[in-house]
Amino acid sequence: MGNTTTTTGGGFTSPTPFGSPYQSPGKKSSNQTYRHVTIKQLVNATQMNSDSPFVVDKTDIFQVAIVCRITKVTINSSNTLYIVDDGTGSIEARQYTDNSENEMGNEFIEGMYVKVVGHLKAFQGKKSVNVNRIISVDSVDELTHHFLQVIYTHNALTKPSIKKETKEPQGSVYSKNNTSFASDMNPIQAKIAEILQDNPNTTGTHINDIVYKMRGMDSEGNIREHVDMMMNEGLVYTTIDDDHYGIVSSK
């Protein structure tokens, strides 16, 4: 049956619980953004009719991402079927392949932790994921980050928005009067932080809004690079998808 993985206490025990950062070369890979969810959320997702999108937290979902452990792999002539489990439930994830991909062999085996990106489908009442891509997870931090994203998005979509206070909150990492923090940024990054701080919406600020508000200051490509740099430095984070950003607050 391949490698198996057991969970003991708060850690992972496996011969190879995390793989190398390999991404499957499936031709169905998409550049669309996706929402981080749990398998339980997918299983409980509702749908008005067969042509309607699925709904989680009263919000339509399209492309989704789950981080999970592969418990079973079945290789067929046209597809590979994975049974995956993330601790909240299990679900089938099916990746369609062509002959050239079958000849390459399957990089993902039982016991591996992976990030699965795809679309939720239902057939005769049974839900499954049509896989666009699979990426092996190489650290527990990625698992933690995924579930933090799930929690943040759930809270942002289900809890009432808090009206922005007139004064900047003291716990904010950035404020217009925080010259010591701003001095660590270049002018472009400081402006990005200001835009994010000024947005009271808990779902974050879309990258296109950031670019629009900074028109004339720099090119779109450079602005996006600065946002990525701030992500890497832990100053900003993604919210409901990979195109919405919030600014980190210090407690």
Secondary structure as a PSIPRED ss2 file (coil, helix, strand):
# PSIPRED VFORMAT (PSIPRED V4.0)

   1 M C   1.000  0.000  0.000
   2 G C   1.000  0.000  0.000
   3 N C   1.000  0.000  0.000
   4 T C   1.000  0.000  0.000
   5 T C   1.000  0.000  0.000
   6 T E   0.000  0.000  1.000
   7 T E   0.000  0.000  1.000
   8 T E   0.000  0.000  1.000
   9 G C   1.000  0.000  0.000
  10 G C   1.000  0.000  0.000
  11 G E   0.000  0.000  1.000
  12 F E   0.000  0.000  1.000
  13 T E   0.000  0.000  1.000
  14 S C   1.000  0.000  0.000
  15 P C   1.000  0.000  0.000
  16 T C   1.000  0.000  0.000
  17 P C   1.000  0.000  0.000
  18 F E   0.000  0.000  1.000
  19 G C   1.000  0.000  0.000
  20 S C   1.000  0.000  0.000
  21 P C   1.000  0.000  0.000
  22 Y C   1.000  0.000  0.000
  23 Q E   0.000  0.000  1.000
  24 S C   1.000  0.000  0.000
  25 P C   1.000  0.000  0.000
  26 G C   1.000  0.000  0.000
  27 K C   1.000  0.000  0.000
  28 K C   1.000  0.000  0.000
  29 S C   1.000  0.000  0.000
  30 S C   1.000  0.000  0.000
  31 N C   1.000  0.000  0.000
  32 Q C   1.000  0.000  0.000
  33 T C   1.000  0.000  0.000
  34 Y C   1.000  0.000  0.000
  35 R E   0.000  0.000  1.000
  36 H E   0.000  0.000  1.000
  37 V C   1.000  0.000  0.000
  38 T C   1.000  0.000  0.000
  39 I H   0.000  1.000  0.000
  40 K H   0.000  1.000  0.000
  41 Q H   0.000  1.000  0.000
  42 L H   0.000  1.000  0.000
  43 V H   0.000  1.000  0.000
  44 N H   0.000  1.000  0.000
  45 A C   1.000  0.000  0.000
  46 T E   0.000  0.000  1.000
  47 Q C   1.000  0.000  0.000
  48 M C   1.000  0.000  0.000
  49 N C   1.000  0.000  0.000
  50 S C   1.000  0.000  0.000
  51 D C   1.000  0.000  0.000
  52 S C   1.000  0.000  0.000
  53 P C   1.000  0.000  0.000
  54 F E   0.000  0.000  1.000
  55 V E   0.000  0.000  1.000
  56 V E   0.000  0.000  1.000
  57 D C   1.000  0.000  0.000
  58 K C   1.000  0.000  0.000
  59 T E   0.000  0.000  1.000
  60 D E   0.000  0.000  1.000
  61 I E   0.000  0.000  1.000
  62 F C   1.000  0.000  0.000
  63 Q E   0.000  0.000  1.000
  64 V E   0.000  0.000  1.000
  65 A E   0.000  0.000  1.000
  66 I E   0.000  0.000  1.000
  67 V E   0.000  0.000  1.000
  68 C E   0.000  0.000  1.000
  69 R E   0.000  0.000  1.000
  70 I E   0.000  0.000  1.000
  71 T E   0.000  0.000  1.000
  72 K E   0.000  0.000  1.000
  73 V E   0.000  0.000  1.000
  74 T E   0.000  0.000  1.000
  75 I E   0.000  0.000  1.000
  76 N C   1.000  0.000  0.000
  77 S C   1.000  0.000  0.000
  78 S C   1.000  0.000  0.000
  79 N E   0.000  0.000  1.000
  80 T E   0.000  0.000  1.000
  81 L E   0.000  0.000  1.000
  82 Y E   0.000  0.000  1.000
  83 I E   0.000  0.000  1.000
  84 V E   0.000  0.000  1.000
  85 D E   0.000  0.000  1.000
  86 D C   1.000  0.000  0.000
  87 G C   1.000  0.000  0.000
  88 T C   1.000  0.000  0.000
  89 G C   1.000  0.000  0.000
  90 S E   0.000  0.000  1.000
  91 I E   0.000  0.000  1.000
  92 E E   0.000  0.000  1.000
  93 A E   0.000  0.000  1.000
  94 R E   0.000  0.000  1.000
  95 Q E   0.000  0.000  1.000
  96 Y E   0.000  0.000  1.000
  97 T C   1.000  0.000  0.000
  98 D C   1.000  0.000  0.000
  99 N H   0.000  1.000  0.000
 100 S H   0.000  1.000  0.000
 101 E H   0.000  1.000  0.000
 102 N H   0.000  1.000  0.000
 103 E H   0.000  1.000  0.000
 104 M H   0.000  1.000  0.000
 105 G C   1.000  0.000  0.000
 106 N C   1.000  0.000  0.000
 107 E C   1.000  0.000  0.000
 108 F C   1.000  0.000  0.000
 109 I C   1.000  0.000  0.000
 110 E C   1.000  0.000  0.000
 111 G C   1.000  0.000  0.000
 112 M C   1.000  0.000  0.000
 113 Y E   0.000  0.000  1.000
 114 V E   0.000  0.000  1.000
 115 K E   0.000  0.000  1.000
 116 V E   0.000  0.000  1.000
 117 V E   0.000  0.000  1.000
 118 G E   0.000  0.000  1.000
 119 H E   0.000  0.000  1.000
 120 L E   0.000  0.000  1.000
 121 K E   0.000  0.000  1.000
 122 A E   0.000  0.000  1.000
 123 F E   0.000  0.000  1.000
 124 Q C   1.000  0.000  0.000
 125 G C   1.000  0.000  0.000
 126 K E   0.000  0.000  1.000
 127 K E   0.000  0.000  1.000
 128 S E   0.000  0.000  1.000
 129 V E   0.000  0.000  1.000
 130 N E   0.000  0.000  1.000
 131 V E   0.000  0.000  1.000
 132 N E   0.000  0.000  1.000
 133 R E   0.000  0.000  1.000
 134 I E   0.000  0.000  1.000
 135 I E   0.000  0.000  1.000
 136 S E   0.000  0.000  1.000
 137 V C   1.000  0.000  0.000
 138 D C   1.000  0.000  0.000
 139 S C   1.000  0.000  0.000
 140 V H   0.000  1.000  0.000
 141 D H   0.000  1.000  0.000
 142 E H   0.000  1.000  0.000
 143 L H   0.000  1.000  0.000
 144 T H   0.000  1.000  0.000
 145 H H   0.000  1.000  0.000
 146 H H   0.000  1.000  0.000
 147 F H   0.000  1.000  0.000
 148 L H   0.000  1.000  0.000
 149 Q H   0.000  1.000  0.000
 150 V H   0.000  1.000  0.000
 151 I H   0.000  1.000  0.000
 152 Y H   0.000  1.000  0.000
 153 T H   0.000  1.000  0.000
 154 H H   0.000  1.000  0.000
 155 N H   0.000  1.000  0.000
 156 A H   0.000  1.000  0.000
 157 L H   0.000  1.000  0.000
 158 T H   0.000  1.000  0.000
 159 K C   1.000  0.000  0.000
 160 P C   1.000  0.000  0.000
 161 S C   1.000  0.000  0.000
 162 I C   1.000  0.000  0.000
 163 K C   1.000  0.000  0.000
 164 K C   1.000  0.000  0.000
 165 E C   1.000  0.000  0.000
 166 T C   1.000  0.000  0.000
 167 K C   1.000  0.000  0.000
 168 E C   1.000  0.000  0.000
 169 P C   1.000  0.000  0.000
 170 Q C   1.000  0.000  0.000
 171 G C   1.000  0.000  0.000
 172 S E   0.000  0.000  1.000
 173 V C   1.000  0.000  0.000
 174 Y C   1.000  0.000  0.000
 175 S C   1.000  0.000  0.000
 176 K C   1.000  0.000  0.000
 177 N C   1.000  0.000  0.000
 178 N C   1.000  0.000  0.000
 179 T H   0.000  1.000  0.000
 180 S H   0.000  1.000  0.000
 181 F H   0.000  1.000  0.000
 182 A H   0.000  1.000  0.000
 183 S C   1.000  0.000  0.000
 184 D C   1.000  0.000  0.000
 185 M C   1.000  0.000  0.000
 186 N C   1.000  0.000  0.000
 187 P H   0.000  1.000  0.000
 188 I H   0.000  1.000  0.000
 189 Q H   0.000  1.000  0.000
 190 A H   0.000  1.000  0.000
 191 K H   0.000  1.000  0.000
 192 I H   0.000  1.000  0.000
 193 A H   0.000  1.000  0.000
 194 E H   0.000  1.000  0.000
 195 I H   0.000  1.000  0.000
 196 L H   0.000  1.000  0.000
 197 Q H   0.000  1.000  0.000
 198 D C   1.000  0.000  0.000
 199 N C   1.000  0.000  0.000
 200 P C   1.000  0.000  0.000
 201 N C   1.000  0.000  0.000
 202 T C   1.000  0.000  0.000
 203 T C   1.000  0.000  0.000
 204 G C   1.000  0.000  0.000
 205 T E   0.000  0.000  1.000
 206 H E   0.000  0.000  1.000
 207 I H   0.000  1.000  0.000
 208 N H   0.000  1.000  0.000
 209 D H   0.000  1.000  0.000
 210 I H   0.000  1.000  0.000
 211 V H   0.000  1.000  0.000
 212 Y H   0.000  1.000  0.000
 213 K H   0.000  1.000  0.000
 214 M C   1.000  0.000  0.000
 215 R C   1.000  0.000  0.000
 216 G C   1.000  0.000  0.000
 217 M C   1.000  0.000  0.000
 218 D C   1.000  0.000  0.000
 219 S C   1.000  0.000  0.000
 220 E H   0.000  1.000  0.000
 221 G H   0.000  1.000  0.000
 222 N H   0.000  1.000  0.000
 223 I H   0.000  1.000  0.000
 224 R H   0.000  1.000  0.000
 225 E H   0.000  1.000  0.000
 226 H H   0.000  1.000  0.000
 227 V H   0.000  1.000  0.000
 228 D H   0.000  1.000  0.000
 229 M H   0.000  1.000  0.000
 230 M H   0.000  1.000  0.000
 231 M H   0.000  1.000  0.000
 232 N H   0.000  1.000  0.000
 233 E C   1.000  0.000  0.000
 234 G C   1.000  0.000  0.000
 235 L C   1.000  0.000  0.000
 236 V E   0.000  0.000  1.000
 237 Y E   0.000  0.000  1.000
 238 T E   0.000  0.000  1.000
 239 T C   1.000  0.000  0.000
 240 I C   1.000  0.000  0.000
 241 D C   1.000  0.000  0.000
 242 D C   1.000  0.000  0.000
 243 D C   1.000  0.000  0.000
 244 H E   0.000  0.000  1.000
 245 Y E   0.000  0.000  1.000
 246 G E   0.000  0.000  1.000
 247 I E   0.000  0.000  1.000
 248 V C   1.000  0.000  0.000
 249 S E   0.000  0.000  1.000
 250 S C   1.000  0.000  0.000
 251 K C   1.000  0.000  0.000
